[in-house]
Amino acid sequence: MHDTTALLMELGSVILGLGIIGRFAGRIGLSPIPLYLLAGLAFGDGGLLPLGASEEFTAVGAEIGVILLLLLLGLEYSASELVTSLKTQYPSGAVDFVLNATPGAVAALMLGWGPVGAVALAGVTWISSSGVIAKVLADLGRLGNRETPVILGVLVIEDLSMAVYLPLLTAMLAGVGLAGGSVALLIALGTVGLVLYLALRHGRLISRAVSSDNPEMLLLVVLGLTVLVAGVAQQLQVSAAVGAFLVGIALSGEVAEGARKLLTPLRDLFAAVFFVFFGLSTNPAEIPPVLLPAALLAVVTVFTKIATGWYAARRAGIGPRGRWRAGGTLVARGEFSIVIAGLAVATEPRIGPIATAYVLILVIVGPLTARWTQPVVERVQKWRGKDAASAAPAGTAPVPPAREEVSASSE
């Protein structure tokens, strides 16, 4: 009875604390993710008030949080949208991978982590935060801008790439070797291809089979199906997160909309638990020694993400302002980076502190670069133009500035 009492008190305190943190983050216009991580650090081993009784429950809640994050992400996309994005955005996706995964892989090898650590840290630095970026776009009123579909297209490519990356990482972490990793990758590719085919050809039938006018029944069926598929995917070394993502893709129309409304509050609760749990598993004393490499990695990948967005927007024929806005918006890292680090931390414990510090930096810097990259670049260009004009020989006319576009949304 005493253990149950302690469990309830700890859980109540944690959930209440998360609610207060979330409200505070909303008031100051900040994503709650860094605050959740800091709360986990405060309550973990070596923190201010370590939790004991609720640790096992928190671990299970964290698993559910990852599954719901990926399910809701899958519900955002239809199979046809994914196929269209693959056809039109794959060059930008390739540039994104090369520019942003390479710094993480190089840093891991320089730190002596080996191939598995390199693949894990490459994923941490590669994937932008869809959740943070979607909120930033809404907050800045840019959902109607011409560069926004380009940003979303890059995010879709990244999210779909996780269906291949996560099984490969899981196989490497399990130490199954080249043959086993190849089998896991083939299973993942086959599963993704099959789900996309079924969703394109028979999406209405699947949605009709799951559909229910009773919200309670719809919630139970979708949640039960997702957890079941996630468990089967985990058993096949494909990753529970990928299984949940594929379930979300397979559902469409009114079913997807209804499931999204019902599951969003649950997602928010368990996702917060997941971030706290990741913080719990990281010793705060291990973060100061890795702050410098994490900060250097953050600086490098800020510029590589800006370059990615600039390239993707340029391919779409968007003007200079929109290119810089696209690049600045893609900087934020968040949930996927922590998911990857959470998978890898059991095999490579050193990735936990550096991933925590890295995400803390970029989840705060990301909204700032989204807002200020384009104005700062324009101001620098104006200063350079003035310097060039003042340095021009007497009697020569300065080069007139480029014509300004009519509006931000027209780019």
Sequence and secondary structure as in RCSB ss.txt:
>XXXX:A:sequence
MHDTTALLMELGSVILGLGIIGRFAGRIGLSPIPLYLLAGLAFGDGGLLPLGASEEFTAVGAEIGVILLLLLLGL
EYSASELVTSLKTQYPSGAVDFVLNATPGAVAALMLGWGPVGAVALAGVTWISSSGVIAKVLADLGRLGNRETPV
ILGVLVIEDLSMAVYLPLLTAMLAGVGLAGGSVALLIALGTVGLVLYLALRHGRLISRAVSSDNPEMLLLVVLGL
TVLVAGVAQQLQVSAAVGAFLVGIALSGEVAEGARKLLTPLRDLFAAVFFVFFGLSTNPAEIPPVLLPAALLAVV
TVFTKIATGWYAARRAGIGPRGRWRAGGTLVARGEFSIVIAGLAVATEPRIGPIATAYVLILVIVGPLTARWTQP
VVERVQKWRGKDAASAAPAGTAPVPPAREEVSASSE
>XXXX:A:secstr
 HHHHHHHHHHHHHHHHHHHHHHHHHHTT  SHHHHHHHHHHHSTTSSS   TTHHHHHHHHHHHHHHHHHHHHH
T  HHHHHHHHHHHHHHHHHHHHHHHHHHHHHHHHTT HHHHHHHHHHHHH   HHHHHHHHHHTT TTSTTHHH
HHHHHHHHHHHHHHHHHHHHHHHHT HHHHHHHHHHHHHHHHHHHHHHHHHHHHHHHHHH  SSHHHHHHHHHHH
HHHHHHHHHHTTS HHHHHHHHHHH  HHHHHHHHHHHHHHHHHHHHHHHHHHHHTS GGGSGGGHHHHHHHHHH
HHHHHHHHHHHHHHHTT  HHHHHHHHHHTT   HHHHHHHHHHTTT TTHHHHHHHHHHHHHHHHHHHHHHHHH
HHHHHHHHHHHHHHHHS TT          S GGG 
